[in-house]
Amino acid sequence: MAIYKVSYVVTKSNHPGGIVNLDKQPEVGEIINMGTFDLEVIEIFELIPPRGDFYYLHATCKIVEE
C-alpha cells in the first residue's frame, strides 16, 4: 500500500501548513480541511523520487474564500 507524505504550504497567508501522510495522492483542485480552514490544492510536485511504497510530495494551496 502506497503512503504519500505530503508537505502542504499555504500561499499569501500566515497559515503554517503541515505535513500529512495520506493513502492516496492529492489532486489539483481538491479541497482539503486543515484546522478551521478549507484549502484548495493549486499545485503538486514530487520532492524526491519514491522510495519503496513512500512518495514525497509538495502541495501548494490557497485558502478557500467563502
C-alpha positions as CSV (number, residue, x, y, z in Angstrom):
1,M,0.0,0.0,0.0
2,A,1.4,3.4,-1.0
3,I,1.9,6.1,1.5
4,Y,2.1,9.7,0.3
5,K,4.0,12.1,2.6
6,V,2.6,15.5,1.6
7,S,4.0,18.9,2.6
8,Y,1.2,21.5,2.4
9,V,2.2,25.1,2.0
10,V,-0.5,27.9,2.0
11,T,0.2,30.9,-0.2
12,K,-0.5,34.5,0.8
13,S,-1.3,33.5,4.4
14,N,0.3,33.1,7.8
15,H,-1.2,29.6,8.0
16,P,1.7,27.2,9.0
17,G,0.7,24.5,6.6
18,G,1.7,21.0,7.6
19,I,3.0,17.5,6.7
20,V,0.4,14.8,6.3
21,N,0.5,11.0,5.5
22,L,-2.1,10.0,3.0
23,D,-3.1,6.8,1.4
24,K,-3.9,8.5,-2.0
25,Q,-2.2,11.2,-3.9
26,P,-3.8,14.7,-3.6
27,E,-5.1,16.3,-6.8
28,V,-5.1,19.8,-8.1
29,G,-8.4,21.4,-7.4
30,E,-9.1,19.2,-4.4
31,I,-10.5,20.9,-1.3
32,I,-8.9,19.8,2.0
33,N,-9.6,20.9,5.5
34,M,-6.7,21.8,7.8
35,G,-7.8,23.0,11.2
36,T,-10.5,25.7,10.7
37,F,-9.6,26.4,7.1
38,D,-10.7,24.9,3.8
39,L,-7.8,24.9,1.4
40,E,-7.7,24.3,-2.4
41,V,-4.7,22.5,-3.9
42,I,-3.3,24.6,-6.7
43,E,0.0,22.8,-7.5
44,I,1.6,19.4,-6.7
45,F,5.1,18.3,-7.4
46,E,7.4,15.5,-6.4
47,L,10.1,16.4,-3.8
48,I,12.3,13.4,-4.3
49,P,11.9,10.1,-6.2
50,P,9.7,7.4,-4.4
51,R,11.4,5.0,-2.0
52,G,9.6,1.7,-2.0
53,D,6.0,2.5,-1.2
54,F,6.7,6.0,0.1
55,Y,6.0,9.0,-2.1
56,Y,7.2,12.5,-1.1
57,L,5.1,15.4,-2.5
58,H,4.8,19.1,-2.1
59,A,1.3,20.7,-2.4
60,T,0.8,24.5,-2.7
61,C,-2.6,25.6,-1.5
62,K,-4.8,28.7,-1.1
63,I,-7.4,29.4,1.4
64,V,-10.9,29.0,0.0
65,E,-12.8,32.2,0.4
66,E,-16.4,31.8,1.4
